[in-house]
Structure formats: structure tokens, C-alpha cells
Amino acid sequence: MISPLAYVDPSAKLGNNVEVKPFAFIDKDVVIGDNCVIMPHVSILEGTTMGSSNIIYQNTVIGATPQDFHFVEGSKTHVVIGNDNRIRENVVIAGSTYEDKATTIGDGNFLMDRVHICHDVKIHNKCVVGIGTIISGESEIDDCSIQSSNVVVLQHVRVGRYSLIQSGCRVQKDVPPYVILGGNPASYHGVNAVILKHLGYTDRVLRHIANTYRLIYTANFSLEDCIIKIPEQIPMSDEIHDILNFLKGTKLGIVRHMKEED
């Protein structure tokens, strides 16, 4: 159902059973999949493609002009959103800086009030982005990670899968998979064991993950030495391969500061 008080450009493509509430604005060159709900005062701007069963709440702007000095006024921007996302009130999702790229959000994510997703960010699947959090341009947030409220993830940072960044952190370097990060400066607070246990990870796997990070954070090795020593000292599994591949792929380096003992 499309409210007569909403504006939907005639060229926009809406799927089956899409609800568009009063005073929503849907621009040209927009695609919205089946069973989506667009709440009042939402703006979905040119270049946005959205899958099915998303709910977009009041005052959200999707496809905003990127706040990037490299952006050329008049260029086309793109946002690609998957399925089953919940995007709450007052969220801003910027489009890409360049026409051949896109800001992307996968499936099953929950973006809370006042989240700002900058240009060319890539958010994978089943992530939580907390109230007031800012994800800066060209950052990448991997599956099932949690950013608590008022986190600032700076440009180009990668956040590993199943990680947890606690409230108020300012993150300047990559966050490895399966860890908890907290405080300022952002520091390693241990393995995200509670979530991993809830998801069915065995004590054996959790012990191997913890031993891997013990090498990284307490053994006084360089990152390059850690990449060599982890396969020598830790039984390999999918999770340890994830960590190794993440370390090998880092360009900024990882957060190496460790929580100080009370």
C-alpha cells in the first residue's frame, strides 16, 4: 500500500506488498523488493537498490550525497541493501563516492537510531550497529559483529567477524575476529566468549582462539612473527584460519593495545 501523501517517482520499481507511509520520499532510479515497509518521512534517494522484507524507520535517509571531497557533484552514487534489515530512526546511509562502486549492507542487520554509514562502507550480514555509531568511509564490517553505542570506526578500518566493540570506542586500526575491544585508547579486552558459546562454539575451539590472541597480545612478537608462529603452536581450524587471513590482509595494522590490569 502506498499512501497518497507519499511521493514515489514514476520510474521507481517497487515489489509486491510494499508499504509506503505518509510523507515518505522515493526518488527515481530506486528499486525496493517485496514486503518492505517504508515509514513516514523516510527519504530513499536515487541509486538505491533494496532487497526484500526490510523495515526503514522514520527520518532515515538512504543514498545521501557522500561527504567526501573526492565526490564530483552530479555524479551518480549507489547504495545496495540486502534482505531482512531493520534500519531505525534518523539513520543516514551515504552513497558511493564513485559511480562504479557502492555502499553495501548485507542481510539481517540491525542499525539503531542515529547511525551514520559513510560512503563506500561495506557491512556484511547479521551485524548490530548501536545508537549514535559512525562508520567512516570505505570501512568494512564483517559478519555478526557488534558495534555498541557511540562507537567511531575511522576510515578504511576492517572489523572482523563475531567481534564486539564496546560503547564509546574510537577505532583507528583493524579489529581482529572474535575479540572484545573497549576503552580509549581502544584496547583488547579478551575473546568474545559469551557470544561464541551461545552460538555453539566448543570449549576446545575457544581455548585455541584464546591461545592465538595470547601469542598476539602478550608474547611481544611482531605481527609478522605471529603469522609464522600461530600455525606452529596452535591447532588449525576454520576459526584460526580466519584470524590468520585477517592478519595477513591488514593494511592499517591491528589494535595492539591491551587492557591494563586494575
N, C-alpha and C positions, 0 to 999 in steps of 0.2 A: 504494500500500500504506500502510495506517495501522497503526502499531504499537499493540498493545493497551495499552502503557504510556503512550501519549499521551492527552491529553484533547481531544476535539473536541466542541464544543457541538452538540446535535442540529439546531439551526437554521442552523449554518454551511453554506455552499454550496461544495463542492469540485468542481473539474473532473475531467476524465479523467486518469488516470496521475499523480496527485499522491502524492508520498511524504511521510509524516509520521513522523518518527523518534521514538524513545522520549523521554518526558518533555517533549515539546512541548505547548504550551497554545494552543488555538484557541478564541476566545471566540464568543459569539453575535453575530449581525449582521456576520459576516465572509464575504467572497467571495474565493476563491482559484481562479485559472484553471488551465488544463490544464498538465501537465508541470512543475509546480513541485516543489521539494524543500525541505522544512522540517526543518532539522537539530535534534538534541536541545537541549532547554532554551530553545528559541525561544518567545516569547510574542507572539501576534498578537491584538490586543485589539479590542474592539467598535468598529465603524465603519470597519474597514479593508477596502478593495477592492483586489485584486491581479490583474494580468493573467496571462499565460502564461509558462512557461519561466524563472521566477525561482528563484534559489537563495538561501535565507536561512540563514546560518550560526549556530553555537552562541551562546547567551546574548543574542541580539538581541531587542529589544523594539520592536514596531511598534504605533503607536496609543497611546503613553503619554499620560497626562494632561498637558496643557500646563503648563509652569512660567511662568505668566503671571498677574499679579494681576487681570487683567480676566476671567479664566475663572471662570465660575459653577459651583461644584461640582454635579454631577448632570447638567450639560448634555451633549449628545451631541457627540462630536468625530469628525472624519473624516480618513482618510488614503487617498489614491488613488495606486496604484503601477502603472506600465505593464508592459511585457514585457521579458524578457531582461536583467534586472538581476542583479547579484551584490552581495549585502549581507553583508559579512563579520562576524566575531565581535564581540560587545559593542557593536553599533551601537544607538543609541536614536533613534527617529523619533517625535516628538510629534505628537499630533493637533491639529486646528484649535482656536482659542480659541472661535469662534462656530459654531453649528450650520449656518449657511448657507455656510460656507467649508470649505476642505480644505487640508491639507498634501499637495503633489503631487510625485511623482517620475515622470519620463517613461520612456523606453525605453533600454536598453543602457547603463545607468550602472554604475559600479563604486565602491561605498562601502567603504572599508577599515576595519580594526579601530579601534574606539573613536570612530568618528564620531558626532557628536551633531547631529541635524537638529531644530531647534526648530519651534515652532508656525507654521503658515501659510507655511512656506517653499515656494518653487516651484523645482524642479530640472528642467530641460528634458531633453535627450537626449544620450547618449554623453559624459557628464561623468565625471571622476575626482575623488573626494574622498578625500584622503590620510589617513594614520593620525593619529588624535587631533584632527582638524579639527572646529571648531564653526561651524555656520551658524546665525546668530541669527534670531530671529523675523521673518517677513514679508520676508526677503531673497529675491532671485531670481537663479538661476544659469543662464545661457543655454547653448546647445548647445556641446558639445565643449570646454568649459573644463576646466582642471586646477587643483585646489587641492592643493598639496603637503602634507606632514605638518605638523600643529600650527599650521595657519592659523586665525585667528579672523576671521570675517566678521560685522561688527556689524549691528544691526537695520536693516532697510529698505534695505540696500545691494543694488545691482544689479551683477552680474558679467557682462561682455559675452562674446559667443561667441568661441571659439578663444583665449581669454586664458589666461595661466599665472601663478598666484600662487605664489611660491617659499616654501619652508618657513619657518615662524615668523612670517609677516607678520600684523599686526593691521590690518585694513582698515576704515576708518570712512566712506569715501566711495565713490562708484561707480567701477568698474574698466572702462574702455572696451574694446571688442572688439579682438582681435588683438595685445594688448600683453603684455609680461612685467612683473610687479611684484615687487619684492624689498625686503628690509631693513626696518628700523624706525627712523624712520617709513617706512611703505610708500612706495616710490618707483618711478617709471617707469624701467625698465631696457632699453627698446627694443622693437622689434617681435618677435613670436613667429615669427621667420622660419624656423627649422629645422622646426617642425611644419607651417607653411604650405607650405613647399617639398615636404615629404613628402606632403602632400595634393594636390599638383599645381598650386599657385598659381604663376603665371608671374613672372619677374623684373620685368616691367613693372608688374604689379599690386602686388608687394611694394614697388617703388620709390614708387608712388603712396601706398601706406599709410604708408611711412616719411616721405614729404614732408608728409603730412597731420599726422602727430604732431610733425614738426619745427615746423610752424606753432603747434601747441597748446603745446608744451613749451619752445621756445627763442625764439619771436618776441615774447614779452612782450605778447601780446594777451589781452584778457579772453575768457572763453568765448563771450560773445555776439558779439564781433568775429570769433572763429574760425569761428563758424557762418556768418557772412557771407562771410568771405574764402576758406574752403575751396572752395566752388563756383566762385569767381572764378579760383583759382590751380591747382586740382588737377583733372585729367580725371576725370569722373564714371564710376563703375562701381557694381556692386552692393555691393562692399565699402565704398566711400566713402559711399554712401547709408546703409549700416549704421551707420557711425561718426557721420554727421550726425544720423540719427534718434535714436541713443543720446544724443548731446549735448543734443538738443532735449528729450528726455524726462527728463533728470536733475532730481531734486528736491534731492538732497543736495550736488550738485556732484560733480566727478570728482577723483580723486587727481591733484594738480598738482605734487607734489614730484618732482624729477628726481634720479636717482642722481648723487652727487658724483664727480667725476673723482678717481682715485687720484693 
